[in-house]
Amino acid sequence: MVPYVRKSFFKHYKDGLKYICNYTQEDLDRELTFSKGVASKDISICDNDTYCYPEAYNYAIDMTEREVY
């Protein structure tokens, strides 16, 4: 179940960057492809170094919690 929660979080984080932080598709591709040599979608939800946009992060947490319930 954990991989699916991580995948959902990453999807919501990406949406948060797009709609809250006004990122373009090019910005998303550049920002989310790799961080520290690891694909961002494989990084822990609690990794504050990777997810450094608090508005998008909080949106993703809220949407993931809602989706899990």
FIPA-155735 format. One record per residue (C-alpha): residue number from 0; residue in three letters; x, y, z. Coordinates in steps of 0.1 Angstrom, whole numbers, always signed. Example, Ala and Ser with C-alpha at 12.3 -4.5 7.8 and 13.67 -1.06 7.14 Angstrom:
residues 2
> resi, resn, c1, c2, c3
> 0, ALA, +123, -45, +78
> 1, SER, +137, -11, +71
end
This chain:
residues 69
> resi, resn, c1, c2, c3
> 0, MET, +0, +0, +0
> 1, VAL, +29, +24, +7
> 2, PRO, +40, +27, -29
> 3, TYR, +5, +37, -39
> 4, VAL, +3, +64, -11
> 5, ARG, +37, +77, -23
> 6, LYS, +25, +78, -59
> 7, SER, -7, +96, -49
> 8, PHE, +13, +121, -28
> 9, PHE, +37, +128, -57
> 10, LYS, +8, +133, -81
> 11, HIS, -9, +158, -57
> 12, TYR, +25, +176, -51
> 13, LYS, +29, +180, -88
> 14, ASP, -7, +194, -91
> 15, GLY, +1, +218, -62
> 16, LEU, +32, +231, -80
> 17, LYS, +12, +235, -112
> 18, TYR, -19, +253, -98
> 19, ILE, -7, +269, -66
> 20, CYS, +29, +279, -75
> 21, ASN, +21, +284, -112
> 22, TYR, +47, +261, -127
> 23, THR, +47, +253, -164
> 24, GLN, +52, +218, -177
> 25, GLU, +88, +226, -185
> 26, ASP, +94, +238, -149
> 27, LEU, +77, +206, -135
> 28, ASP, +98, +184, -157
> 29, ARG, +130, +201, -146
> 30, GLU, +121, +203, -109
> 31, LEU, +107, +168, -104
> 32, THR, +129, +145, -126
> 33, PHE, +158, +138, -102
> 34, SER, +169, +150, -68
> 35, LYS, +201, +137, -53
> 36, GLY, +204, +111, -81
> 37, VAL, +170, +95, -72
> 38, ALA, +137, +99, -90
> 39, SER, +116, +123, -69
> 40, LYS, +86, +100, -69
> 41, ASP, +107, +74, -50
> 42, ILE, +117, +98, -22
> 43, SER, +100, +97, +11
> 44, ILE, +71, +120, +17
> 45, CYS, +89, +134, +48
> 46, ASP, +120, +145, +29
> 47, ASN, +120, +183, +34
> 48, ASP, +150, +188, +11
> 49, THR, +131, +176, -19
> 50, TYR, +97, +190, -12
> 51, CYS, +107, +226, -5
> 52, TYR, +74, +244, -15
> 53, PRO, +53, +245, +16
> 54, GLU, +20, +254, -1
> 55, ALA, +23, +226, -26
> 56, TYR, +35, +202, +1
> 57, ASN, +6, +210, +24
> 58, TYR, -19, +206, -5
> 59, ALA, -4, +172, -14
> 60, ILE, -6, +160, +22
> 61, ASP, -42, +171, +26
> 62, MET, -53, +156, -7
> 63, THR, -34, +123, +0
> 64, GLU, -50, +120, +34
> 65, ARG, -84, +126, +19
> 66, GLU, -78, +101, -8
> 67, VAL, -66, +74, +16
> 68, TYR, -97, +77, +37
end
